[in-house]
Amino acid sequence: MVALLLVAASVGLSNLAAAIGIGFGGVTAQTRIRVAVIFGVFEAGMPIVGLVVGAGVASGIGHAARWIGGGVLIAIGLVTVIQAWRQPAEVVCGTRPPGRPHHTDNLGRLIISAFALSLDNLAAGFALGTMHVGVAEGAIVIGVVSVVLSLAGLELGGRIGVAAGRRGEQIGGAILVAVGVALTAGVL
């Protein structure tokens, strides 16, 4: 069980870092629920897919996963920075006109981020089989740890983002770029 918790924590650290970046843009109850559900489902589901897909495909994708995931997060972070840079001051400072979506409310971007962050779990799924961990047990532990770390990251990012004011979304986007670079480099 200790090995499983260590694996869950190690793959969940990227979610913590990304959630800090997401939290910079502001944290609402809807954001918390979306991040918890989407990150949790992807983090818990990918090891299962890895077990089902098998050793050869999972390990092949596993090596490329950090490049793909890192590239996607870098792209999302850059888009966030550019969009925040272009927004008028009243939108960034919280007086956004009604009906204009906030970047953290963008479900598509959140799903893509969760997918990119969970790619490394594909290969981890095969590793779970070698550790003699049940599929359901592994998926549940990884999912729960991911949700806890993601929510902690959102709260931390939200608090820092409030203090950062107008530059919060730009800093959050830069953090996503940094997480992408760290994933690509194999640090996370």
C-alpha positions in Angstrom: 0.0 0.0 0.0 2.9 2.4 0.7 4.2 1.9 -2.8 0.8 2.6 -4.3 0.5 5.8 -2.2 4.0 6.9 -3.4 3.0 6.3 -7.0 -0.2 8.2 -6.5 1.6 11.1 -4.9 4.2 11.2 -7.6 1.7 11.3 -10.5 -0.5 13.7 -8.6 2.2 16.3 -8.1 1.7 17.5 -11.7 -2.0 18.0 -10.9 -1.1 20.0 -7.8 1.2 22.3 -9.8 -1.4 22.7 -12.7 -4.2 23.4 -10.2 -2.2 26.1 -8.6 -1.9 27.7 -12.1 -5.7 27.3 -12.6 -6.5 28.7 -9.2 -4.7 32.0 -10.0 -7.6 32.9 -12.3 -10.0 32.6 -9.4 -11.7 29.7 -7.6 -15.4 29.2 -7.5 -17.5 26.2 -6.2 -18.1 25.3 -9.9 -14.3 25.3 -10.6 -13.6 23.1 -7.5 -16.2 20.6 -8.6 -15.1 20.5 -12.2 -11.4 20.2 -11.4 -12.0 17.5 -8.8 -14.3 15.4 -11.0 -12.4 15.8 -14.3 -8.8 15.5 -12.8 -10.0 12.6 -10.6 -11.7 10.7 -13.5 -8.7 11.1 -15.8 -6.1 10.2 -13.1 -8.1 7.2 -12.0 -9.1 6.1 -15.5 -5.7 6.2 -17.3 -4.1 3.4 -15.2 -7.1 1.2 -16.0 -6.6 2.0 -19.7 -2.9 1.2 -19.3 -3.7 -2.2 -17.8 -6.2 -2.9 -20.6 -4.1 -1.7 -23.4 -1.1 -3.8 -22.3 2.6 -3.6 -21.8 3.8 -2.9 -25.3 1.5 -0.1 -26.1 1.4 1.4 -22.6 5.2 1.6 -22.4 5.5 3.0 -25.9 3.0 5.7 -25.1 4.5 6.1 -21.7 7.8 7.4 -23.1 6.0 9.8 -25.4 3.5 10.8 -22.7 5.7 13.3 -21.0 6.4 15.1 -24.4 2.8 15.1 -25.5 1.5 16.1 -22.1 4.1 18.8 -21.6 3.5 20.2 -25.0 -0.2 20.4 -24.5 0.2 22.2 -21.1 2.7 24.6 -22.6 0.3 25.5 -25.3 -2.6 25.9 -22.9 -0.4 28.1 -20.6 0.6 30.3 -23.5 -2.9 30.7 -24.7 -4.0 31.7 -21.1 -1.1 34.2 -20.9 -2.0 35.7 -24.3 -5.7 35.9 -23.5 -5.1 37.5 -20.1 -2.7 40.0 -21.7 -5.3 41.0 -24.3 -8.2 41.3 -21.8 -9.3 44.8 -20.7 -8.4 45.6 -17.1 -12.1 45.4 -15.9 -12.3 41.8 -17.1 -9.2 40.7 -15.3 -10.0 42.6 -12.1 -13.3 40.9 -11.6 -15.8 43.3 -13.2 -16.2 41.2 -16.3 -19.3 41.8 -18.3 -22.1 39.3 -17.7 -22.0 36.2 -19.9 -18.3 36.4 -20.7 -16.7 33.1 -19.6 -13.8 33.0 -17.2 -10.9 30.9 -18.5 -11.2 28.4 -15.6 -14.8 27.8 -16.6 -13.7 26.6 -20.0 -14.7 22.9 -19.8 -12.8 22.0 -23.0 -9.5 23.5 -21.8 -9.9 21.7 -18.5 -10.5 18.3 -20.1 -7.5 18.8 -22.4 -5.4 19.7 -19.3 -6.6 16.7 -17.4 -5.8 14.4 -20.3 -2.3 15.9 -20.7 -1.6 15.5 -17.0 -2.9 11.9 -16.9 -0.9 10.5 -19.9 1.9 9.3 -17.6 -0.7 7.3 -15.7 -1.1 5.1 -18.8 2.3 3.5 -18.2 1.7 3.6 -14.5 -1.3 1.3 -15.0 0.9 -1.4 -16.4 3.3 -0.9 -13.5 0.4 -1.4 -11.1 -0.1 -4.8 -12.5 3.5 -5.7 -11.8 3.1 -4.5 -8.2 0.2 -6.9 -7.7 -2.2 -4.1 -7.0 -5.9 -4.6 -7.9 -7.1 -2.4 -10.7 -9.9 -0.9 -8.7 -7.8 -0.3 -5.7 -5.0 1.4 -7.7 -7.5 3.6 -9.7 -9.3 4.6 -6.5 -6.2 5.5 -4.6 -4.6 7.4 -7.5 -7.9 9.2 -8.2 -8.4 10.2 -4.5 -4.8 11.4 -4.1 -5.2 13.4 -7.4 -8.4 15.1 -6.2 -6.9 16.0 -2.9 -3.7 17.5 -4.4 -5.7 19.3 -7.1 -8.1 20.9 -4.6 -5.1 21.9 -2.5 -3.5 23.4 -5.5 -6.6 25.3 -6.5 -6.9 26.8 -3.0 -3.3 27.8 -2.9 -3.4 29.3 -6.4 -6.6 31.1 -5.7 -5.2 32.8 -2.6 -2.0 33.8 -4.4 -4.0 34.9 -7.4 -6.1 37.3 -5.3 -2.9 38.8 -4.0 -1.5 39.0 -7.5 -4.5 41.0 -8.7 -4.6 41.9 -12.4 -1.6 39.7 -13.3 -3.1 36.6 -11.6 -4.2 34.9 -14.9 -0.9 35.7 -16.6 1.0 34.2 -13.7 -1.3 31.2 -13.7 -0.7 30.7 -17.4 3.1 31.0 -16.9 2.8 28.3 -14.1 1.0 26.0 -16.6 3.9 26.6 -19.1 6.4 25.8 -16.3 4.5 22.6 -15.4 4.6 21.6 -19.1 8.3 22.2 -19.3 8.8 20.2 -16.0 6.8 17.3 -17.4 8.7 17.4 -20.7 12.0 17.4 -18.8 10.9 14.5 -16.6 11.0 16.5 -13.4 7.3 15.9 -12.6 
